[in-house]
Amino acid sequence: MTGRAVIVAARRTPVAPRGGGLKDLQADELAAPVFSQLLDDAGVEGCMVDHVFLGNALYAGGNPARMAALRAGLPPAVPALTIDTQCCSGLDAIIQGARLIEAGVARCVIAGGAESYSRAPVRMHRPMLFSEEPVSYTRPAFAPPPFDDPDLSAAAARLAARFDIDREDQAAFAVHSHFKARAAKSLKKLIICPGTDLVDDSFTRPLSIRAAMRAPVLYGDPETGLSAATIACEADGAASVLLMSESLARECGITGLTVFKAGSMGGDPADPALVPIEMARQLLNQTTFTIADLIAVELHEAYAVQAMAAVEALGIPLDILNPLGGGLARGHPIAASGAVLMVQLHDHWHTQRTQGYPENYTAMALIAAAGGLAAGVIVQALEV
């Protein structure tokens, strides 16, 4: 490794539920203004960018990364690669960008994720015979036989029953996520997408326990089942970061968050929600840090029960968990969600910095994905 990568700028769009305020925009149209804003924030020209990585899970073809890069006005000579590891895509894109910098192949990379549930193509299996009609489907297989490949919501409901995590506890967790998101509304550096008037995450609301408990059970049993209040809604959005080599960041006099440790791993496809737990342990074991040393942990909340299982297993204090609110409060734009975590951490670090944060600012981001995948990053503040 020739040097660490530094996140010198981080931006995201608001997140809107499927069919909401961002419904008219394709994934690349969501990502393009984020790319442009990153360059403006860092005060660098597009010609300095060596590569673009963008996560996208629902488009099943094309190259949204290239589309977004060209829409953003980046020079045509800048290569762009789209990554699909489902929910991990955005964070994996950032990890790949950091790896490229660590290898000395690049000095400046844009990386993140974008998803439009609203504009995603309709999926159909091509018929075997010309006389047959195509057959529509909602999702591809995430693991082949003989592996168990459950619906993610069914797997989460099974997890809740196994660990006896009751509905009221899940509801309380969701309420707390919304509370944090509303309290941190002014701290988030969101951009407004062209053609929309959306200025904040539109799903976030003053949710009460009573309202959350009124939501009917969608998956699982009456005692531990999952409801619309405890499952992150399908959503549209984009998020990206600008990565620089540490030497370039110092040359430019830019502070940021160093990608200290990062990794991706696989686990049991039948229990995808549990893989981030081992991911976190693996990352921490590569350092001298413990959970107690972290200022913040951004853990994606696709399901309340998935996040609660990780919190319990890793001993994450609730006061450092998702300090700006979690996925239950904003929604789940699949491939963008992992990148959103990094933007949230960057925003949190920036706020802490202006308020005299501890010099040893260290934080972690974690996310799970279908098929039994996980990605995680530990970041530390860089001062120049």
N, C-alpha and C positions, 0 to 999 in steps of 0.2 A: 504494500500500500504506500503510495507516494505522498498522501496527505488526506486530511478529512474534508468532507463536504460540509458546507455551511448554508443553512436556510437564511437568506438575506431579505426575502420578501415573501409574503403569503397572503393570498386573497381568495375569496369565494363569493359566489352569488348567494342571494337568499335561497332557501330551500322551500319549495312549494309542493303541496300534495298533487298527485296525479290529476290532471284536468283542471289545475288551479292557475295561478298567476303566470306560470312559465310554460303553459301548455302549447303555445304556438312555436316554440323554439326547438330546433334539433340539438343534439348533444354538442356538436361542434360550434353551433351558434351560442350556446351557453358558455363554452370554454374560451372562445376567442376574446371577449372583453376582459376576462380574467387574465389571460396572457398579457394583453396590452397594459393592464393596470400594474402587473408585476414589474414590467420594464420601467414604467413611470415611477413607481415607488422606489426602485433601486437607482434610478437615474442612469440607466444603461441603454445602449442602442441594440436593436434586434440583431445586428450583425455580430454581436458578441456571443450570441447563443450558439452553442455547438450541437445541441440535440434537444429534441422534445420527446417526452414519454407521456402518454395519456391512457389511463385506464377506462375501459368501456365494456359493459357486460351484455347489453340487451340488443346491440345492433347486428351482431352475427355476420359481419362482413364490412367491406370498405376499410377506410383508414381514417376515423374521426380525428386522430392526432394530426395528420397532415392537413385535413380540411380546416381544423381550428388554427393551426399555425399560419396557413395562408390567409385566412380571414383576419387574423390579428396583425397582418402586415409584416410578418417575419420574412426574411429573404428566402426565395425559393431554394437556395442552396442548403438551407438548414434541414437535416433529415428528421423524420418524425415517425414514431413507432407506437402503435396501439397495443395495449396489454389487456388480456382477459383472464383474471383469476377470480371472477365474480366479485363478491363484496370486498375482497382484498386488493382489487385491481389498482385503486388510487394510491394506496400505501405501497404496494409493490412497485408501482411506477416511480415513486419517489426513491425507493430503495435502489432501483436499477439506475436512476440518475446519479445517486450518491456513489454507487459502485463504479460507474464510468469515470467519475471525478477521482475517486480513490486510486483507480488504475492508471491515472495520468493521461487518459485518452481525451478528456474534456475538462474545461475550466468553468463553463457556465451552461447550465441545463435548466429547462422548464419541465416540471413533472407534476402530475396530478391525476384527476379523474373527472369524468363528466357523464351524466346520464339523463336521458329524457324518457321517463316511463310513458309520458303522454304521446310522444312521437315515435316510439320504438316500432319497428316493423312487425306486422302480423306474422307469426311463425306457422309454417306448414311443412309437413313431410311430403316430399315428392313421391308420387305413386310409382309402384314397380312396373305397372302396365299403362300404356297410353289410354286404355279404356277406363281406367280407374280415376277417381277424383282425389286431389290432395287432401290430406288429413291435418287439421290444425292441432297445435299443441301449445301448452302454456309455458313449459320449461323443458330444456334438454335433460338428459341423464347427467348426473354429476359423479357417478361411480358405476362401473359395469358389474354384472354378475360375476362372482357370487357375493359381492359386497352388498350390504344393506344400503339403499339409497332413498331414505325417507323424505317426504315433504318436510321442509325446514320447520314449518309451524307444528307439524305432528311430532317432529323430533324434540322441539322445545317443550311441547306439552308433556311428552314422555319424561323429559328431564325434570320438569316441575313435579310430576307425580313421584318419580324416583327419590328426589331430595325433599319431598313433602314441603314445597314452597307454596304456601296457600295464596289464594286470589287476593286477599286483603293486603298481604305483604307486597305482592307484585304491584297492586294499585298504589300503595304508599310510595313505592320506588318511583313509579311513573309521575306521581304528583310532585315529588321532590325534583325530578328532572325538569319539569315545566317551571317550577319555582325558580330554579337556578337560571334557566334560560331567560326568564322574564327579568330577573334581577340584573343580569349581565347584558341586557339589550344594548346599552350605550357603549359597551366595550368592544363590540364586534365590528371589524372593518369590512363591511360588505360592499359590493358594487351593485349598481342597478343595471340590469340587462337592457340593451336597446329594445325599444318597442313595448316595454312593460313599465308599470308604475309601482312594482313590488319593491319595498324598501327593507323588509325584514322577513324572517322565517314566519310564514303565515299560519303554520299549524300550531305554534306555541300559544298557549292560552292559560287562564287562571283555573286550572283543573283542581277539583276537590276530590277527596276520598269518596264522598257520597256519589258524585257524578261518575267517577271511575268504576265504582262497584255496580252502578246501574247498567253498565255496558254488558251485553249478553256474552256468554262464553261461546267462543268460536271454535276452539280446539281443546280437547281434554275433558276432564270430569268437572262437576260443579264445585269441588273443593279447591282444586289446584289449576283449573283451566285458564286458558289465555283469552283475552278479550281485545277489542279494538283499542282500549286504553293502554294495554300492556304489550302491544305489538307496534313497532314503528311503521307508520303508513308508507305506502309506495309514493315516491316523490321524484321531483326533477331538481337538478342543480349541478353546479360545477365548482371545483376547488383545485388550486394549484399552488406550487411554491417555486421560487427562483433559487436554484442551488448554485453556489460558487465554490471553487477550491478555496481553502483557507488562505493561501497566498494571494489570490486575486481579491478576496474580501478585504484583506489587510491593505493591499495596494489601493483599493478604492475607499478605504476608511469606513467600511460598512460593518456594523455589528450584526449578530444573528445567533442562530441556534446551530451548534455543531451536531452533525449526525454521529453520535459517539459509538453506538452499537445498533445494528439492525439485522433483521433476519426474517426468513419465511420458512414454514415447516408444514408437514402434513401429519394427520392423525387419523383416527377412526372416522370414516365417512358417516357412520351411524350417529356419531355424537360430535358434530362440528362445533357446537358451543363450548366444548371443553378444551379444544386445542389451544386457544389463546393462553390458558393457564400454564401449559407446558412451555409455550413460547416465551412467556414472561420469565419463568424460572430459568430457561436456557439463557436468555439475555442477561439476567442479573448474575447468573453464575459466571459469566464472562467478565464481570466487573467486580469491584469491591463494594458495590451498592446493595442496599436492601430496600424494601418498600418504604421503610422509615426515612430514607434519605431523599425520597422524591417529593418535589414541590407540588406536582400534579400528575394525574394519570387520566389520559383520555382513552376510555374504553367504549367501543361502539355498542350501543343498545339496540340491536335489532329486535330483541325481546327482553323484557324486564328480567325474566328468569335466567336468561343466558348471562346477562351482566351480573346478576345477584350471585350466581354460582361462582363466577370468577372473583368477585369481591370477597366472598367467604373463603374461598380456597387460598387466595393470595394475601388476605388480611389487609385489604386496601381501606384506609380510613375514608369515610364518606365525605369529609371536608376537603379532601384533595381529589375526589373523583369527579370528572367532568365539570370543572368549576364554572364553565360558561353554559352548562346545560348539555343534555345528551340527545341521542338519536330519537328517543321516545318523544321528545319535545319538538323536534324539527322535521322528522321524517327520514326515510332511507333511500337516497338516490344511489342505488347499488354501488356502482364503480366509483362514485365520487365520495362515498362515506369515509373511506380510509384517508383520503386527502383532506377532508374536512377536519379530521382529528388533528392533523398537523397544523392546519390554519388556526384551529382553536388554541393549540399550544403556543403558537407564535403570538397570537393576540394576548393570551394570558401572560406570557413572558414580558411582552411589551408593557402591559399594564403594571405588572409587578416591578419592572425596571423603573418606570416613572415614579413609583411609590417607594423606591429604595429597597428593591428585592434583595434577598441574600445573594452574595456573590457566587455561591455554588448552586445556582439554579439548575436543577436536573429534573427531567420529566420523562414520561413514557407514554407511547400510544400503542393500542392493541386492537386487533379486529379479527373476527372469524369469517370463514366463507364456506359456501356449499361444497360438498365433496370432502370435508374434513381438512380444510386449510386454515392457516393463520399467518398473520404478519405482525411484526412489532418493531418499534424503534425507540431507542433511548437517546435523548438529546441533552446537550449541555450548552449553557450560554458561552458565547465567544465575545471577548472584549478586545478592542483594538486601541 
